[in-house]
Amino acid sequence: MELPPRLRQAVDKMLEGTPLPALQAAANQLSRRYRSETRDGRLHVGEMIAAKAYLAARLPATYAAIRRAISDVAELNAGDAPRTLMDVGAGPGTALWAALEEWPQIEEAILIEASEAMRQVGESLAQEIGPTRLSWRDMKIEGGLPGIEPADLVTLCYVLDELEPATAEALIGRLWALTKEVLLIVEPGTPAGWQRILKARRELIEAGAHIMAPCVHQITCPIVEPDWCHFSRRVARSRIHRLAKGGEVPWEDEKFVYIAASRLPSSARRSRVLAPPKVASGMVRLKLCNPEGEVEERLVTRREGAGFKAAKRLAWGDSLEE
Ligand SMILES: C[S@@+](CC[C@H](N)C(=O)[O-])C[C@H]1O[C@@H](n2cnc3c(N)ncnc32)[C@H](O)[C@@H]1O
C-alpha cells in the first residue's frame, strides 16, 4: 500500500531540507519509546524533529492500517456515509486523510491533539485537503474533552497505548457518548494492543454498542492466548522512510488490531479471516472467527465450485458472508 499521492507529496515537501542524522536519531528514539510503551508523563512527539520523524517513519504504516480498518467499516456500514469526523490523538491527521479517501463528502472534522509540533505538521499537510472544514484543538484527553460536539465518525488511532489505563477506560465511554454513528479504535497489532482492544470491546458492548468489525458477533472473544487477534498491511517504504529507519528493504509489514462499534445493529452473518489463507492444489484452508463466536479451521475444496473460487480470493482480514 502506498500513501495517496497528495499526502506523499505533502510529506516529502515537509521533510525537505531536514538533516538526515537528526531525523534518524529522532526516528530511533521514537521507535524505542513506542516499543517499550514508555509512559513517563511526556508526549513521545514533543519537538518538531520528532514530528518529522513520525511523518517519515510511522505515518505510512499507521495510514495503511487505519485505511484498511476504514474500508472494512465502509463495507459493513448499515448507515449513511459520515459527514462529520472527530479524531482524538490526531497526530499529523492520519485518520482524516484515510477517512477522506473513503468518504470525500466529510464536511467537517475536529482534530484533538496535545502536541503543538504534531498540530503544526498536521495543519501544514492539511493545506492540501479540499473544502472540508477543519478545527484543530489543543486538548489533553485527561481533561475529558469538554465542549466537544458529537460527530458521525469518531476515531482513536494508535493512542490508547500512550495513555494510563484509568484514562483509557474513562475515554472509551466518553468517545462512545460523542459518537453519532461509528467509533473506530486502532492499536498496534501486539498482544498488549489486542488486550486494550478487548477491554474497549467489553466496555462498548456494556454501553449498548453493536460491534461491526473485525468481530462478527458480540459473544466473548474466542481467541485464547498465546494467540491474539491482529491483521497486517504491507507498506511501501519511500526513500526517506528507508533512510530514516536505516533499512534497505523497500517495504514493511504493519501489524495492527482494531475495533469498530456502530449505533446500528447488523443482520449480516459473516465470518472473519484470522490468518493468511493456506492455498494448496485444489484446496484452501481458512482460519475463521465465525458468527457462532468460535475460531474455526475450515477446509474448502475444489468440489465446492463457487465457494472454492471465492475462498481462493480471500486474504487475511477479509470477511465472508455465511
Ligand atoms: C502514535 S500517535 C498517533 C497519531 C495518529 N492518530 C496516527 O495514527 O498516525 C499518538 C498521538 O496521540 C497524541 N496524544 C498522546 N497522548 C495524548 C493525550 N493525553 N491527549 C491528547 N493527545 C495525546 C500524541 O501527541 C500523538 O500525536
The ligand as a Tripos MOL2 file, in Angstrom:
@<TRIPOS>MOLECULE
LIG
   27    29     1     0     0
SMALL
NO_CHARGES

@<TRIPOS>ATOM
      1 C1          1.1240    7.4190   17.8390 C.3       1 LIG1
      2 S1          0.4660    8.9790   17.5840 S.3       1 LIG1
      3 C2         -0.9110    8.5930   16.5250 C.3       1 LIG1
      4 C3         -1.2410    9.6930   15.5920 C.3       1 LIG1
      5 C4         -2.3210    9.3400   14.5840 C.3       1 LIG1
      6 N1         -3.5710    9.0560   15.2310 N.3       1 LIG1
      7 C5         -1.8920    8.1580   13.7450 C.2       1 LIG1
      8 O1         -2.4760    7.0900   13.8740 O.co2     1 LIG1
      9 O2         -0.9460    8.3040   12.9580 O.co2     1 LIG1
     10 C6         -0.4010    9.3480   19.0830 C.3       1 LIG1
     11 C7         -0.8640   10.7860   19.1610 C.3       1 LIG1
     12 O3         -1.6830   10.9690   20.3060 O.3       1 LIG1
     13 C8         -1.2890   12.1710   20.9430 C.3       1 LIG1
     14 N2         -1.5630   12.0400   22.3790 N.ar      1 LIG1
     15 C9         -0.9720   11.1630   23.2250 C.ar      1 LIG1
     16 N3         -1.4500   11.3230   24.4670 N.ar      1 LIG1
     17 C10        -2.3520   12.3300   24.4030 C.ar      1 LIG1
     18 C11        -3.1770   12.9530   25.3630 C.ar      1 LIG1
     19 N4         -3.1520   12.5740   26.6320 N.pl3     1 LIG1
     20 N5         -4.0130   13.9450   24.9660 N.ar      1 LIG1
     21 C12        -4.0490   14.3230   23.6560 C.ar      1 LIG1
     22 N6         -3.2590   13.7730   22.6850 N.ar      1 LIG1
     23 C13        -2.4380   12.7850   23.0680 C.ar      1 LIG1
     24 C14         0.2040   12.2580   20.6750 C.3       1 LIG1
     25 O4          0.7060   13.5780   20.8050 O.3       1 LIG1
     26 C15         0.3030   11.7250   19.2690 C.3       1 LIG1
     27 O5          0.1830   12.7280   18.3010 O.3       1 LIG1
@<TRIPOS>BOND
     1     1     2 1
     2     2     3 1
     3     2    10 1
     4     3     4 1
     5     4     5 1
     6     5     6 1
     7     5     7 1
     8     7     8 2
     9     7     9 1
    10    10    11 1
    11    11    12 1
    12    11    26 1
    13    12    13 1
    14    13    14 1
    15    13    24 1
    16    14    15 ar
    17    14    23 ar
    18    15    16 ar
    19    16    17 ar
    20    17    18 ar
    21    17    23 ar
    22    18    19 1
    23    18    20 ar
    24    20    21 ar
    25    21    22 ar
    26    22    23 ar
    27    24    25 1
    28    24    26 1
    29    26    27 1
@<TRIPOS>SUBSTRUCTURE
     1 LIG1         1 GROUP 0 **** ****
